[in-house]
Amino acid sequence: MSGPTKPTGFALITGASNGIGLELSHLMAQRGHDLLLVARSADRLATLAGGLQQEHGVTVRHLALDLAVPGAASTLHSYCQKEGLPVSILVNNAGYGDYKLVAKADARVLADMLQLNVVALTELSCLFAHDFKRQGYGRIGNIGSTSAFQPCPGFASYGASKGYVMQFTEALHAELRGSGVSATVINPGFTDTGFNARADMVGHSMTKGAAEAKDVAQAVYHAMMAGEMNRVVGFVNKLWAQSTLFAASRHLLVRVAQWRLRDRSAPKASSAAW
Ligand SMILES: NC(=O)c1ccc[n+]([C@@H]2O[C@H](COP(=O)([O-])OP(=O)(O)OC[C@H]3O[C@@H](n4cnc5c(N)ncnc54)[C@H](OP(=O)(O)O)[C@@H]3O)[C@@H](O)[C@H]2O)c1
């Protein structure tokens, strides 16, 4: 009797060196997928790739690349072509947030964040959608966030970037229907990863009770492989996402979001601006 068939093609995972991407890399290697891992930290990727190859007997390639640099998406796509890597799954997971009032934020950080969360994700989705359509199979998994469902005071630009990811991916899903290729947006809520440190949210009241990256990675994998359009991760997050559809007014929605995003563990004076 033969065992389960090995998945064909490589799964390209961006942001594989940490958090959700790291857990997804472990999960997909365990499931027999060959992998191309991308992030900026070359050492972390090399160690991870070596470990996964040894443990699961899959082929794991890695590429250190800053996806926030304009043109990085085409560099990555050309790399796959030059190396002859038959990619059949793309996970646009690399991303970050910056928890600050817009009037106190660094405009360069916001631009860099949009380049990564929005521009690189769009370019990679486009470049690989062409290839996937030609080959008649492919899976695109774009990591959104529950912040996509409403304006997010304190996280204005990040929330809007994830709103873009959600709308873009849902539209792409519809465009690809019937082609053998699917695009899925997966929206986690707060998750215990490096995200919180980079967003300057360590100790923030919203991060208490954050999900485990392992559980989020499971949801990402299953939703993407099943070709779902939109998956919100976690029961409470699903309720919240649904409730935003029924808000009596946009004013009410943004005020409730502002109240939710305020750090209740911070001294009153410093949280007053929110
Ligand atoms: N954690 C949460 O609460 C949460 C909630 C909802 C959605 N999300 C989303 O989940 C995704 C994964 O985040 P995470 O929570 O796993 O955060 P994380 O632990 O900080 O991991 C982010 C990954 O992205 C990579 N990365 C960051 N900037 C990059 C760049 N310029 N070029 C290439 N790679 C880059 C990082 O590696 P290097 O530093 O080595 O580049 C790392 O591998 C993000 O899209 C995030 O917005 C997170």
The ligand as an SDF file (V2000), in Angstrom:
LIG
                    3D

 48 52  0  0  0  0  0  0  0  0999 V2000
    0.9900   38.8560   15.9970 N   0  0  0  0  0  0  0  0  0  0  0  0
   -0.1790   39.4290   15.8830 C   0  0  0  0  0  0  0  0  0  0  0  0
   -0.8060   39.8510   16.8800 O   0  0  0  0  0  0  0  0  0  0  0  0
   -0.8200   39.5300   14.5230 C   0  0  0  0  0  0  0  0  0  0  0  0
   -2.2120   39.7270   14.4580 C   0  0  0  0  0  0  0  0  0  0  0  0
   -2.8140   39.8190   13.2170 C   0  0  0  0  0  0  0  0  0  0  0  0
   -2.0620   39.7160   12.0710 C   0  0  0  0  0  0  0  0  0  0  0  0
   -0.7110   39.5300   12.1690 N   0  0  0  0  0  0  0  0  0  0  0  0
    0.0570   39.4530   10.9190 C   0  0  0  0  0  0  0  0  0  0  0  0
    0.7400   38.2210   10.8840 O   0  0  0  0  0  0  0  0  0  0  0  0
    1.8670   38.3320   10.0180 C   0  0  0  0  0  0  0  0  0  0  0  0
    3.0680   37.6860   10.6770 C   0  0  0  0  0  0  0  0  0  0  0  0
    3.4380   38.4300   11.8020 O   0  0  0  0  0  0  0  0  0  0  0  0
    3.9050   37.7720   13.1630 P   0  0  0  0  0  0  0  0  0  0  0  0
    2.8500   38.0640   14.1590 O   0  0  0  0  0  0  0  0  0  0  0  0
    4.3180   36.3700   12.9710 O   0  0  0  0  0  0  0  0  0  0  0  0
    5.1270   38.7350   13.4840 O   0  0  0  0  0  0  0  0  0  0  0  0
    6.6980   38.4520   13.7060 P   0  0  0  0  0  0  0  0  0  0  0  0
    6.9050   37.4060   14.7320 O   0  0  0  0  0  0  0  0  0  0  0  0
    7.2810   39.8000   13.9390 O   0  0  0  0  0  0  0  0  0  0  0  0
    7.1880   37.9010   12.3080 O   0  0  0  0  0  0  0  0  0  0  0  0
    7.2650   38.7300   11.1720 C   0  0  0  0  0  0  0  0  0  0  0  0
    8.0750   38.0360   10.0950 C   0  0  0  0  0  0  0  0  0  0  0  0
    8.1640   38.9220    8.9610 O   0  0  0  0  0  0  0  0  0  0  0  0
    9.5470   39.0860    8.6270 C   0  0  0  0  0  0  0  0  0  0  0  0
    9.7510   40.4340    8.1100 N   0  0  0  0  0  0  0  0  0  0  0  0
    9.5430   41.6080    8.7460 C   0  0  0  0  0  0  0  0  0  0  0  0
    9.8850   42.6430    7.9660 N   0  0  0  0  0  0  0  0  0  0  0  0
   10.3070   42.1130    6.8010 C   0  0  0  0  0  0  0  0  0  0  0  0
   10.8150   42.6590    5.6010 C   0  0  0  0  0  0  0  0  0  0  0  0
   10.9540   43.9890    5.4440 N   0  0  0  0  0  0  0  0  0  0  0  0
   11.1740   41.8260    4.5910 N   0  0  0  0  0  0  0  0  0  0  0  0
   11.0540   40.4870    4.7360 C   0  0  0  0  0  0  0  0  0  0  0  0
   10.5800   39.8970    5.8510 N   0  0  0  0  0  0  0  0  0  0  0  0
   10.2280   40.7070    6.8710 C   0  0  0  0  0  0  0  0  0  0  0  0
   10.2890   38.8570    9.9240 C   0  0  0  0  0  0  0  0  0  0  0  0
   11.6030   38.3730    9.7100 O   0  0  0  0  0  0  0  0  0  0  0  0
   12.9230   39.3020    9.6610 P   0  0  0  0  0  0  0  0  0  0  0  0
   12.8520   40.2160   10.8380 O   0  0  0  0  0  0  0  0  0  0  0  0
   13.9980   38.2760    9.7200 O   0  0  0  0  0  0  0  0  0  0  0  0
   12.8550   40.0000    8.3630 O   0  0  0  0  0  0  0  0  0  0  0  0
    9.4730   37.7110   10.5320 C   0  0  0  0  0  0  0  0  0  0  0  0
    9.8780   36.4870    9.9720 O   0  0  0  0  0  0  0  0  0  0  0  0
    2.0200   39.8290    9.7120 C   0  0  0  0  0  0  0  0  0  0  0  0
    1.5080   40.1000    8.4410 O   0  0  0  0  0  0  0  0  0  0  0  0
    1.1600   40.4870   10.7700 C   0  0  0  0  0  0  0  0  0  0  0  0
    0.6560   41.7270   10.3590 O   0  0  0  0  0  0  0  0  0  0  0  0
   -0.0740   39.4320   13.3640 C   0  0  0  0  0  0  0  0  0  0  0  0
  1  2  1  0
  2  3  2  0
  2  4  1  0
  4  5  1  0
  4 48  2  0
  5  6  2  0
  6  7  1  0
  7  8  2  0
  8  9  1  0
  8 48  1  0
  9 10  1  0
  9 46  1  0
 10 11  1  0
 11 12  1  0
 11 44  1  0
 12 13  1  0
 13 14  1  0
 14 15  2  0
 14 16  1  0
 14 17  1  0
 17 18  1  0
 18 19  2  0
 18 20  1  0
 18 21  1  0
 21 22  1  0
 22 23  1  0
 23 24  1  0
 23 42  1  0
 24 25  1  0
 25 26  1  0
 25 36  1  0
 26 27  1  0
 26 35  1  0
 27 28  2  0
 28 29  1  0
 29 30  1  0
 29 35  2  0
 30 31  1  0
 30 32  2  0
 32 33  1  0
 33 34  2  0
 34 35  1  0
 36 37  1  0
 36 42  1  0
 37 38  1  0
 38 39  2  0
 38 40  1  0
 38 41  1  0
 42 43  1  0
 44 45  1  0
 44 46  1  0
 46 47  1  0
M  CHG  2   8   1  16  -1
M  END
$$$$
